[in-house]
């Protein structure tokens, strides 16, 4: 089995805002586009236009219909009723501090970098046994049936350190592509970093921390919503009467035809 390195001071990861994510899948598509031609490529698809399409996707977005409820998140004491809504939940590797996918690997193919905490796969050592995918409780591992190896989110390691790119472009492809800025990238091991401050301000949470794998990525919970106006509370709207006599002849004729 594979040993973990000493805890890293730098903990690179993502902060995902569930309040502003619109489920457009731009993160998933841009991730696949970048990584298909990068160190993790190719990211193959099987029967993409068939009845049972499948393939390798490092980012997946799940959408849920949330029924009306009282309270919001941990503040369950709130009596404000939250309206029905659609919640979009992006899912990818969380780059855990103590990842089970690494310690279960029999060949050392799955490993965690000591310098920044990123979890990667060395495909030259991978034998496709799928032990890591069974060990990962977040479903972040992707098996390539074409190549017979496991693949996963690399946090665009070949991009974030690429000195040929401008400073603002040295971000994961998913962060760069998000149209609503729902994805943020940075060092979550630094309490003074922008992402750490954002997590503290918004009450960011880890995904299933009770499992003990200490995921680095954080999710920002949706903000409380106000229920929309009902028909009973909507103000009455007075119908505006159209003075057809003031219209040009053509428009008067159209009005007569449509009024029949």
C-alpha positions as CSV (number, residue, x, y, z in Angstrom):
1,X,0.0,0.0,0.0
2,X,1.0,3.6,-0.5
3,X,2.2,5.9,2.4
4,X,1.1,9.5,2.7
5,X,3.6,12.4,2.8
6,X,3.9,14.6,5.9
7,X,1.1,17.2,6.1
8,X,1.7,20.0,3.6
9,X,1.6,23.6,4.6
10,X,0.1,24.6,1.2
11,X,-3.3,23.0,0.6
12,X,-4.4,23.9,-2.9
13,X,-8.1,23.4,-3.5
14,X,-11.4,24.7,-4.7
15,X,-14.2,26.6,-3.0
16,X,-17.6,26.1,-4.8
17,X,-20.4,28.5,-4.2
18,X,-23.7,26.5,-4.3
19,X,-25.6,29.9,-4.1
20,X,-24.4,31.1,-7.5
21,X,-23.8,27.8,-9.4
22,X,-26.4,27.6,-12.2
23,X,-25.7,24.1,-13.4
24,X,-24.5,25.2,-16.8
25,X,-21.8,22.4,-17.0
26,X,-19.2,24.9,-18.3
27,X,-16.8,23.6,-15.6
28,X,-17.2,20.0,-16.8
29,X,-16.8,20.9,-20.5
30,X,-13.8,23.2,-20.0
31,X,-12.1,20.6,-17.7
32,X,-12.5,17.9,-20.3
33,X,-11.3,20.2,-23.1
34,X,-8.1,21.1,-21.2
35,X,-7.2,17.8,-19.7
36,X,-8.0,15.8,-22.9
37,X,-4.9,17.5,-24.4
38,X,-2.9,17.6,-21.2
39,X,-1.1,15.2,-18.9
40,X,-4.3,13.3,-18.0
41,X,-5.3,12.8,-21.7
42,X,-6.9,11.3,-23.5
43,X,-10.3,11.4,-21.8
44,X,-12.2,8.9,-23.8
45,X,-16.0,8.7,-24.4
46,X,-17.8,5.5,-25.2
47,X,-21.0,5.6,-27.4
48,X,-21.4,9.4,-26.8
49,X,-24.4,9.4,-29.1
50,X,-25.7,6.0,-28.2
51,X,-28.4,4.7,-25.8
52,X,-25.9,4.3,-23.0
53,X,-23.2,7.0,-23.2
54,X,-20.3,6.9,-20.8
55,X,-16.9,8.4,-20.5
56,X,-14.2,10.0,-18.4
57,X,-15.3,13.3,-16.8
58,X,-13.4,14.8,-13.9
59,X,-16.2,17.3,-13.1
60,X,-19.8,16.2,-12.9
61,X,-22.7,18.4,-12.0
62,X,-25.8,17.0,-10.2
63,X,-29.1,18.9,-10.0
64,X,-31.6,18.4,-7.2
65,X,-35.1,19.7,-6.7
66,X,-35.3,21.0,-3.1
67,X,-38.8,21.2,-1.5
68,X,-39.9,24.1,0.6
69,X,-38.6,23.9,4.2
70,X,-38.2,25.9,7.4
71,X,-34.7,27.0,8.3
72,X,-31.6,27.1,6.2
73,X,-28.5,24.9,6.8
74,X,-27.2,24.9,10.3
75,X,-29.5,27.7,11.3
76,X,-32.4,25.4,11.8
77,X,-33.8,27.6,14.5
78,X,-34.8,30.1,11.8
79,X,-38.6,30.2,11.2
80,X,-38.3,31.6,7.7
81,X,-39.8,29.3,5.2
82,X,-37.5,28.6,2.2
83,X,-39.2,28.3,-1.1
84,X,-38.8,25.4,-3.5
85,X,-35.6,25.6,-5.5
86,X,-33.2,23.8,-7.8
87,X,-29.8,23.1,-6.3
88,X,-26.8,22.4,-8.6
89,X,-24.0,20.4,-7.0
90,X,-20.7,20.2,-8.8
91,X,-18.6,17.1,-7.8
92,X,-14.9,16.4,-8.4
93,X,-11.9,15.2,-6.4
94,X,-11.6,17.0,-3.0
95,X,-7.9,16.4,-2.7
96,X,-8.3,15.1,0.9
97,X,-5.5,15.4,3.5
98,X,-5.8,11.7,4.3
99,X,-7.1,10.2,1.1
100,X,-8.2,6.6,1.2
101,X,-7.6,6.3,-2.5
102,X,-3.9,6.8,-1.9
103,X,-3.3,4.5,1.0
104,X,-5.3,1.7,-0.6
105,X,-3.2,1.8,-3.9
106,X,-1.0,-1.4,-4.1
107,X,1.5,0.1,-6.7
108,X,2.0,3.7,-5.6
109,X,0.2,4.9,-8.7
110,X,-2.1,7.0,-6.6
111,X,-0.1,9.6,-4.6
112,X,-0.4,12.9,-2.8
113,X,2.1,15.6,-3.5
114,X,4.0,16.9,-0.5
115,X,4.5,20.4,-1.8
116,X,0.9,21.4,-2.4
117,X,-1.3,18.5,-1.3
118,X,-2.7,17.7,-4.8
119,X,-3.7,14.1,-5.3
120,X,-2.6,12.6,-8.6
121,X,-2.4,9.3,-10.5
122,X,0.8,8.0,-12.2
123,X,-0.7,6.1,-15.1
124,X,2.5,4.3,-15.8
125,X,2.2,2.5,-12.4
126,X,-1.6,2.1,-12.5
127,X,-2.8,-1.5,-13.1
128,X,-6.5,-0.6,-13.2
129,X,-7.5,-2.6,-10.2
130,X,-10.1,0.0,-9.2
131,X,-9.3,-0.3,-5.5
132,X,-9.0,3.5,-5.3
133,X,-12.4,4.1,-6.8
134,X,-14.0,1.7,-4.3
135,X,-12.2,3.4,-1.4
136,X,-13.2,7.0,-2.5
137,X,-16.5,7.8,-0.8
138,X,-17.0,10.9,-3.1
139,X,-17.0,9.0,-6.4
140,X,-14.2,11.2,-7.8
141,X,-12.3,8.4,-9.6
142,X,-12.9,7.8,-13.3
143,X,-11.9,4.5,-15.0
144,X,-10.8,4.6,-18.6
145,X,-11.9,1.3,-20.1
146,X,-9.9,2.2,-23.3
147,X,-6.6,2.6,-21.5
148,X,-7.3,0.4,-18.5
149,X,-6.2,2.9,-15.9
150,X,-7.8,5.2,-13.4
151,X,-8.0,9.0,-13.9
152,X,-9.0,11.9,-11.8
153,X,-9.0,15.7,-11.4
154,X,-5.5,17.0,-11.5
155,X,-6.4,20.5,-10.3
156,X,-4.9,21.4,-13.7
157,X,-1.4,21.0,-12.2
158,X,0.0,21.5,-15.7
159,X,-1.8,24.9,-15.9
160,X,-1.5,26.5,-12.5
161,X,2.3,26.3,-12.6
162,X,2.7,27.1,-16.3
163,X,4.9,30.2,-16.5
164,X,4.0,30.6,-20.2
165,X,0.5,31.7,-19.1
166,X,-0.4,35.0,-17.6
167,X,-0.9,35.2,-13.9
168,X,-4.7,35.5,-14.1
169,X,-4.8,32.4,-16.4
170,X,-2.9,30.1,-13.9
171,X,-6.1,28.7,-12.5
172,X,-7.9,25.4,-13.1
173,X,-9.9,25.4,-16.3
174,X,-13.1,24.9,-14.4
175,X,-12.5,28.1,-12.4
176,X,-11.5,30.1,-15.5
177,X,-14.7,29.0,-17.4
178,X,-17.3,29.5,-14.7
179,X,-19.7,32.3,-15.9
180,X,-21.1,33.1,-12.5
181,X,-17.7,33.0,-10.6
182,X,-19.1,30.1,-8.4
183,X,-15.7,28.4,-8.3
184,X,-12.7,29.8,-6.5
185,X,-9.1,28.4,-6.4
186,X,-6.4,29.0,-3.8
187,X,-4.4,27.9,-0.8
188,X,-6.8,26.7,1.9
189,X,-3.9,26.1,4.2
190,X,-3.3,29.8,4.4
191,X,-5.9,31.5,6.7
192,X,-5.1,34.9,5.1
193,X,-5.7,33.7,1.5
194,X,-8.8,35.0,-0.4
195,X,-10.4,31.5,-0.5
196,X,-9.9,30.9,3.3
197,X,-11.4,34.3,4.0
198,X,-14.4,33.5,1.8
199,X,-14.9,30.2,3.6
200,X,-14.8,31.9,7.0
201,X,-17.2,34.7,5.8
202,X,-19.8,32.4,4.2
203,X,-19.5,29.4,6.6
204,X,-18.0,27.1,4.0
205,X,-18.3,23.4,4.8
206,X,-16.4,20.2,3.9
207,X,-18.2,17.3,2.3
208,X,-18.9,14.5,4.7
209,X,-16.2,15.4,7.2
210,X,-17.4,12.7,9.6
211,X,-15.6,10.1,7.4
212,X,-12.3,11.3,8.5
213,X,-10.6,11.9,5.2
214,X,-10.3,15.7,5.7
215,X,-11.3,17.0,2.2
216,X,-9.6,20.2,1.3
217,X,-12.3,21.6,-1.0
218,X,-15.1,23.6,0.6
219,X,-18.7,24.3,-0.4
220,X,-20.4,27.5,0.3
221,X,-24.1,26.9,1.3
222,X,-26.9,28.6,-0.5
223,X,-28.1,31.9,1.1
224,X,-31.6,32.1,2.5
225,X,-34.2,32.9,-0.1
226,X,-37.4,34.9,0.2
227,X,-40.5,33.2,-1.0
228,X,-41.9,34.8,-4.2
229,X,-45.2,36.7,-4.3
230,X,-48.3,34.6,-4.5
231,X,-51.3,35.5,-6.6
232,X,-53.1,36.7,-3.4
233,X,-50.3,39.1,-2.4
234,X,-49.6,40.5,-5.9
235,X,-50.8,44.1,-6.3
236,X,-53.6,44.5,-8.8
237,X,-52.6,45.6,-12.2
238,X,-54.9,48.0,-14.1
239,X,-55.4,47.1,-17.7
240,X,-54.2,49.9,-20.0
241,X,-56.8,50.8,-22.6
242,X,-55.4,51.4,-26.1
243,X,-56.7,54.3,-28.0
244,X,-57.1,52.6,-31.4
245,X,-58.3,55.8,-33.1
246,X,-54.9,57.3,-32.7
247,X,-53.1,54.4,-34.4
248,X,-52.1,54.5,-38.1
249,X,-54.5,52.9,-40.5
250,X,-52.5,49.6,-40.9
251,X,-52.3,49.1,-37.1
252,X,-56.0,49.8,-36.7
253,X,-56.7,47.1,-39.3
254,X,-54.4,44.6,-37.5
255,X,-56.1,45.4,-34.2
256,X,-59.6,44.7,-35.8
257,X,-58.4,41.4,-37.2
258,X,-56.8,40.2,-34.0
259,X,-59.8,41.3,-31.9
260,X,-62.3,39.1,-33.8
